[in-house]
């Protein structure tokens, strides 16, 4: 019995020591990421020089409004490589999560409500990898949407050499994700011909109907239905945006938020 108690005691001590060492190692590793966070409402740290001035200005304006509306900051970071900032040998997922926690992206709480809706878009040019890291408040509910953003809007442009356009498209899509709006889809140029043909058909139908039947033709009914549908859509969009404003958040981009491990990765 004495031997059993001694074994249990030593097992507990060893386990506690291992946990302590693991926590210390994680803390030390996080401190090794040598990146200074941007200002509270600057939103961008472009150390790799991938974002042009026009796109950077658009991202900042959009991100500032989203932070005010939803208390959900979008932080965009570009680096030459993970190794150049103390992340040699790390996976992009690990690097992004450590950076997210190190900076404390987004408020952890608002009043007494748990929050953590920060978003990090990290691009490592030399490693040819990118990561969308989401705060713990998102859980894993948005992982599929984040992967769609990464694949269709970010990486697809990176492969064409359009880093600035890919980053802006990704940030704009994250804004829609945070607002629960429909995400933009990957451009499909061939579809424009079908749209043009459909519009031409509608015009021909309208002209013929008006010539043959005048004001009593089907064209009036058709356009009446179209405008009714458009009006309904616009009404619901306006209602959803108004109800989600949350009264306006005046804080900054960093407030002790931490990652929940959700998000998406990509490479090119």
GITAJO-V73751 format. One record per pair of residues at least 12 apart in sequence whose ideal C-beta (glycine too) atoms are under 6 Angstrom apart, sorted by the first residue. I is the first residue (numbers start at 0). J is the second residue. If there is no record, write none. Layout:
i j
I J
I J
This chain:
i j
29 97
29 101
31 85
32 84
32 85
32 97
32 98
32 101
33 84
33 85
34 84
36 102
39 251
39 252
40 63
42 59
42 62
43 55
43 75
44 76
45 77
46 78
47 77
47 78
47 79
47 124
49 77
49 162
50 163
50 166
51 163
54 163
54 167
58 167
58 170
61 174
65 174
65 177
67 247
67 248
68 244
69 177
70 106
70 109
70 248
71 116
71 177
72 105
72 117
72 252
73 118
73 170
73 173
74 104
74 119
75 120
75 170
76 121
77 122
78 123
79 124
79 125
80 123
80 125
80 126
81 94
81 123
81 126
91 128
91 130
91 264
92 264
95 119
95 121
95 130
95 132
96 132
96 258
99 119
99 132
99 258
100 257
100 258
102 253
103 253
103 255
103 256
104 117
104 119
104 256
105 117
105 134
105 256
106 250
106 254
107 255
107 256
114 136
115 134
115 135
115 136
115 256
116 134
116 136
117 134
117 256
118 133
118 173
119 132
120 169
127 266
127 267
128 266
129 153
129 265
130 264
131 145
131 149
131 262
131 263
132 258
132 262
133 261
133 262
134 256
135 257
135 259
137 261
138 259
139 261
141 176
142 261
144 176
145 262
145 263
146 263
148 169
148 172
149 263
149 265
151 185
152 168
152 169
152 172
153 165
153 169
154 265
154 267
157 267
158 267
205 218
